[in-house]
Amino acid sequence: MAGEPLLLAVDQGTTGTTCLLMTADGRIRHRAYRPVDVRFPAEGWVEQDAMALWSTVRETAREALDAAGDAPVAALGLTNQRETLVVFDRRTLEPVFPAIVWQCRRSVDICEEHRSRGDEPELRRRTGLLLDPYFTATKLEWLFRARPELRDRAARGELCAATVDGWLTARLTGGATVVTDAGNASRTLLFDIATGDWADDLCACFDVPRGVLPEVCDSTGHVATTHPDAFLGRSIRVTGIAGDQQAALFGQGCVTPGMTKNTYGTGSFVLANAGVAPPTPVHGLLGTVAWRIGGRTAYALEGSIFVTGAALSWLRDGLRLIEQTSDAGPLFESVPDTRGCHFVPALSGLGAPWWDPLARGAFVGLTAGVTRAHLVRAVVEAMAFRTRDVVEAMERSGGVRVSELRVDGGASVMDGLCQFQADLLGIPVARAESTEATALGAGLLAALGAGLIEEEQQAARLWRAGRRFEPSSPGQRPAEPYEAWLDAVARVRGGNPP
């Protein structure tokens, strides 16, 4: 490794933290991983220990840096679970409340209050988002209502409220720098995606003091430097920051408008590069910042699916139908179909294009002939059906025609899922050589920010195909199974879509 520029790519996700030691051309030299706990303290509530998130970053980074030996590390790229809220003391850097995870639904009533006041159309126009507990602002409004003394401290400038990237830059730099990139900021309902900054009137809408928010920075460039006393004795430039789905879009080489990827992680997130103009968010989709590089913003059209790999974890930990999530693939392959059973994965409500926080998960169409394998297959098939929901909504928007879907994430290792997805969409599904597209994307953004690669297209050319799954009937989408799926979705709906 002597003389070869190395990068540290940190991916702090919902269920675990991954750290890659990689080269500027995307070759992985070492991978470290630590799981993180998720807590469910009340119905619909999801929390994490923010200090535990930070601890796993330190642990995985230490392992990766040990693997580097004496080789210098040129830069660090950071990617994170989006929308999750961390509120901490700016001086001591101690969290003042558990991290409220993006899946948490505790602010449903607050969303309804804003909707009843007629706030949603303007929020939709300015932020590209919808009124849903998924987004950070309503979580923060809930917290300040529940703990008014925290709002008072925030108004005095004592606290910072940030998504996980802001929390981690604060810890990495010993409090010297607290920043969030434009892509993460665009997930909060407080950021105007056209002007590219926090908006005073949006902050006022949610009763959030603007001073509690971190500074917004580009997704690449020298945005911070780790402090040796805070980060393993190392001073490393932080030159890339992006939310996990934006990082995966970059890591999948989707830098040209129209290119589309899906990450099958804890949830699934279908993103299509929308170019340099904010997309019109229609059909239950979101307009979001993909990244901001050199002051120039690229946008994406997004469909957010809340439960994918989380359903496999539920089969393992909740129902104990499988011993480990890797059992799902062989069980899927062991039966040719689900015997008419569907699983609707509304364990945290339904995201795009339905946006129904009151929907609840269900197995539909059970008969005595349904076995454990059929149930597991139904859970895996639901990942593909929910992806078709989003892809068709994107195509109805008129701005995107998906001709190939690039996929990554843990569940994408299942050949059966990828082939079923290709058949269901009638288009090729291309699986990357590495399923670590999110961390790779963070590393490539850092390489760009550090000047190790020159421009976005060069990063795109580094994408390496693994396996390509061709549809059984190219250009055709089977109608009958999808109609049965839509009927199953209708049976669990609990509210009205936007």
Summary of the structure (lengths in Angstrom):
residues: 498
radius of gyration: 21.4
end to end distance: 53.0
largest distance: 63.7
contacts: 1929
relative contact order: 0.13
helix: 35%
strand: 24%
